[in-house]
């Protein structure tokens, strides 16, 4: 009996041994089943978002009335005068960014001026951050000028004076001038787009009006009116002349004069004169005024018109 019992006990012990490590992996953090994140859950750190910057300024963007007390609570009471100069959080951050930029240019012994700084300290600081000695020392002409804009020395002189007055370093002044030029170019381009659209709409409206009035004779009447406009000295390659000719009243005036010339000059109350060519009409005037250069200005102008129209008829 003893020989059989001992082996049984020894055999049972090894069977329990491998079961112990099975629970260990389950207890380790690595083996724990990851939980599904809730995209709508509020992060635990959310309450900390109410920081000193958010507290200093109201939701409307103004400086909080108790900003000095808030600064004292955070051990920043010495910044009260500085913070008071900025009316928004963005302004405060930009001011801090400028100080960071200036730090790279700091000269040993140079301090940021305050209300008690001497003129020498202020001048030393301005020199340290790159402010030119005089307004005219600024080089702010933009490298890239938008199409349609030219550099204006008078405007440039104004900005040179303003930059020097405000203590703007040369590098920042150049960037501001370029940015202003780019912005002005964008505004100019937008204005051109609007004007082009208005001009197109006006042209289409005028054309529709003339087409409605002239009907089937549109093309014939247009040719006659344009021919008379050329006789009057209008240049079809000149945008200003073309713009004037597009006025329906002007076109009708040219058309009426063209028809009048074709029919011949007829005194009021007289019978209809027989149709004559432009050459004949010109010769009629020539017969009355052999020395045409000495004829009255109106007669001479009419004679020149008839001769030009006659030349066009013969082409």
C-alpha positions in Angstrom: 0.0 0.0 0.0 2.8 2.4 0.8 4.6 1.6 -2.4 1.5 2.5 -4.4 0.5 5.7 -2.5 3.8 7.5 -2.6 4.0 7.5 -6.4 0.4 8.8 -6.7 1.3 11.9 -4.6 4.4 12.6 -6.5 2.6 12.4 -9.8 -0.2 14.8 -8.8 2.2 17.6 -7.9 3.7 18.0 -11.3 0.1 18.2 -12.9 -0.7 21.3 -10.8 2.5 23.1 -11.6 1.7 24.1 -15.2 -1.7 25.5 -14.2 -0.1 28.3 -12.1 1.5 30.3 -14.9 -1.9 30.3 -16.9 -3.4 32.9 -14.6 -0.3 35.1 -14.7 -0.6 36.3 -18.3 -4.3 37.2 -17.7 -3.3 39.4 -14.8 -0.7 41.4 -16.7 -1.7 44.8 -18.2 -0.4 43.6 -21.6 -2.9 40.8 -21.7 -5.9 42.9 -20.7 -8.5 43.3 -23.5 -8.3 46.8 -24.8 -11.5 48.8 -24.2 -13.2 50.5 -27.2 -12.7 54.3 -27.1 -15.8 56.5 -27.1 -15.4 59.2 -29.6 -18.0 61.2 -27.9 -16.4 61.0 -24.4 -15.0 64.2 -23.0 -11.3 63.9 -22.3 -10.3 64.1 -18.7 -8.0 66.9 -19.4 -10.8 69.1 -20.7 -11.3 71.0 -17.4 -7.7 72.1 -17.6 -8.4 74.1 -20.8 -9.5 77.0 -18.7 -5.9 78.4 -18.4 -4.5 81.8 -17.6 -4.8 83.1 -21.2 -8.5 82.1 -21.4 -9.2 83.7 -18.0 -7.5 87.0 -18.9 -9.8 87.7 -21.8 -13.6 87.5 -22.1 -15.5 85.5 -24.7 -16.1 88.7 -26.6 -12.3 89.2 -26.9 -11.8 92.0 -24.3 -9.5 92.1 -21.4 -11.1 90.8 -18.2 -11.7 93.4 -15.4 -9.9 91.3 -12.8 -6.9 90.5 -15.0 -4.4 92.0 -12.5 -5.8 89.7 -9.7 -5.5 86.7 -12.0 -1.9 87.5 -12.8 -1.1 87.9 -9.1 -2.7 84.5 -8.4 -0.3 82.9 -10.9 2.7 84.9 -9.7 2.8 87.1 -12.8 1.8 90.4 -11.2 4.9 92.0 -12.7 3.4 91.5 -16.2 0.2 93.6 -15.5 1.4 96.7 -17.4 2.5 94.6 -20.4 -0.7 92.5 -20.6 -2.8 95.7 -20.2 -1.4 96.9 -23.6 -3.0 94.0 -25.4 -6.8 94.0 -25.8 -7.0 90.4 -27.1 -5.4 87.0 -26.6 -4.2 87.0 -30.2 -2.5 90.3 -29.7 -0.8 89.1 -26.5 0.5 86.0 -28.3 1.7 88.0 -31.2 3.6 90.3 -28.9 5.2 87.3 -27.2 6.2 85.9 -30.6 7.8 89.2 -31.5 9.8 89.1 -28.2 10.9 85.6 -29.1 12.1 86.8 -32.5 13.9 89.7 -31.0 15.6 87.4 -28.5 17.8 86.0 -31.3 19.0 89.5 -32.0 19.6 90.6 -28.5 22.9 92.3 -27.9 24.6 91.8 -24.5 23.6 94.5 -22.1 20.5 95.6 -24.2 17.2 95.6 -22.4 13.6 95.9 -23.6 12.6 99.6 -23.1 10.0 100.6 -20.6 8.5 103.8 -19.3 11.6 104.7 -17.5 14.1 104.0 -20.3 16.4 106.7 -21.5 16.6 107.8 -25.1 20.0 106.1 -25.3 18.6 102.8 -24.1 15.7 103.0 -26.5 18.1 103.8 -29.4 20.3 100.9 -28.4 17.4 98.5 -28.3 16.1 99.7 -31.7 19.5 99.2 -33.2 19.7 95.7 -31.6 16.4 94.5 -33.2 17.2 95.9 -36.6 15.4 99.3 -36.8 17.1 101.5 -39.4 18.6 104.8 -38.2 16.3 106.9 -40.3 13.0 106.4 -42.3 14.8 106.7 -45.6 17.1 103.9 -44.7 14.3 101.4 -45.0 14.3 99.3 -48.2 10.7 98.2 -48.5 10.0 98.2 -52.2 8.3 94.8 -52.9 10.2 92.4 -55.0 7.0 91.2 -56.7 4.6 93.9 -57.8 1.1 92.8 -58.9 0.2 93.4 -62.6 -1.2 96.9 -62.9 0.5 98.3 -59.8 3.7 100.4 -59.8 5.9 101.4 -56.9 5.0 104.9 -55.6 7.7 106.8 -53.8 5.2 109.0 -52.1 3.3 106.1 -50.6 6.6 104.3 -49.9 7.9 107.4 -48.0 4.8 107.5 -45.8 5.2 103.8 -44.8 9.0 104.3 -44.2 8.1 107.1 -41.7 5.4 105.0 -40.1 7.7 102.0 -39.7 10.4 104.1 -38.2 8.0 105.8 -35.8 6.7 102.4 -34.6 10.2 100.9 -34.3 9.6 98.1 -36.9 12.8 96.2 -37.9 13.8 96.2 -41.6 13.0 92.5 -42.1 9.5 92.8 -40.7 8.9 96.1 -42.6 9.9 94.4 -45.9 7.5 91.5 -45.2 4.6 93.9 -44.3 5.2 95.9 -47.5 5.2 92.8 -49.6 2.0 91.5 -47.9 0.3 94.8 -48.4 1.3 94.8 -52.1 0.0 91.3 -52.5 -3.3 92.1 -50.8 -3.8 95.3 -52.9 -3.1 93.2 -56.0 -5.8 90.7 -55.0 -8.3 93.6 -54.5 -7.4 95.0 -57.9 -8.0 91.7 -59.6 -11.3 91.3 -57.8 -12.3 94.8 -59.0 -11.3 94.0 -62.6 -13.4 90.8 -62.5 -16.4 92.8 -61.2 -16.0 95.6 -63.8 -15.5 93.0 -66.7 -18.7 91.3 -65.6 -20.6 94.6 -65.5 -19.2 95.6 -68.9 -20.2 92.3 -70.5 -23.7 92.6 -69.1 -24.1 96.2 -70.4 -22.8 95.2 -73.8 -25.2 92.3 -74.0 -28.1 94.5 -73.0 -27.2 97.2 -75.6 -26.9 94.6 -78.3 -30.2 93.0 -77.4 -31.8 96.5 -77.6 -30.4 97.2 -81.0 -31.3 93.7 -82.4 -34.8 94.2 -81.2 -35.1 97.6 -82.8 -33.5 96.7 -86.2 -34.9 93.2 -86.5 -34.0 91.5 -89.8 -31.9 94.6 -90.9 -29.5 94.2 -88.0 -26.5 93.2 -90.0 -27.1 95.6 -92.9 -27.7 98.5 -90.5 -24.7 97.6 -88.4 -22.4 97.7 -91.5 -23.8 101.1 -92.5 -23.5 102.6 -89.0 -19.9 101.3 -88.6 -19.0 102.7 -92.0 -20.3 106.1 -91.1 -18.5 105.9 -87.7 -15.2 105.3 -89.5 -15.9 108.3 -91.8 -16.4 110.4 -88.6 -12.9 109.3 -87.4 -13.8 106.5 -85.0 -11.1 103.9 -84.7 -12.3 100.3 -84.5 -9.1 99.3 -82.8 -9.6 101.9 -80.0 -11.5 100.4 -77.0 -12.8 103.9 -76.0 -14.2 104.4 -79.5 -15.8 101.0 -79.6 -17.4 101.6 -76.2 -18.9 104.8 -77.5 -20.2 103.1 -80.6 -22.0 100.4 -78.6 -24.4 103.0 -77.3 -27.7 102.3 -79.2 -28.3 106.1 -79.6 -24.9 106.6 -81.2 -25.4 103.7 -83.6 -28.8 105.0 -84.7 -27.3 108.5 -85.2 -24.6 107.0 -87.5 -27.2 104.9 -89.3 -29.5 107.9 -89.9 -26.7 110.0 -91.3 -25.6 107.2 -93.5 -29.1 106.9 -94.9 -29.4 110.7 -95.3 -26.2 110.8 -97.3 -27.4 108.0 -99.6 -30.6 109.8 -100.2 -28.9 113.2 -100.8 -29.2 116.4 -98.8 -32.8 117.6 -99.1 -33.9 121.0 -97.8 -36.8 121.0 -95.4 -40.1 121.0 -97.2 -38.6 120.1 -100.5 -39.4 117.1 -102.6 -37.4 114.0 -102.3 -34.1 114.4 -104.2 -33.0 111.7 -106.6 -30.6 109.2 -105.1 -26.9 110.0 -105.9 -23.7 108.3 -105.2 -21.2 109.6 -102.7 -19.0 110.7 -105.6 -21.8 112.7 -107.1 -22.7 114.3 -103.8 -19.0 115.3 -103.3 -18.9 116.8 -106.8 -22.0 118.8 -106.2 -20.3 120.4 -103.2 -17.2 120.9 -105.3 -19.1 122.7 -108.0 -20.5 125.2 -105.5 -17.1 125.7 -103.8 -14.3 125.2 -106.3 -11.7 126.1 -103.8 -12.9 123.6 -101.2 -10.2 124.5 -98.7 -11.7 127.9 -98.5 -15.2 126.6 -98.1 -17.1 126.9 -94.7 -15.9 124.2 -92.2 -19.2 122.3 -92.3 -19.2 122.1 -96.1 -15.6 121.0 -96.2 -16.2 118.3 -93.6 -19.2 117.0 -95.5 -17.1 116.9 -98.7 -14.4 114.8 -97.0 -17.1 112.4 -95.7 -18.6 111.9 -99.2 -15.1 111.3 -100.6 -14.3 108.7 -98.0 -17.7 106.9 -98.5 -17.2 107.0 -102.2 -13.8 105.3 -101.8 -15.4 102.6 -99.7 -18.1 102.0 -102.3 -15.5 101.5 -105.0 -13.5 99.0 -103.0 
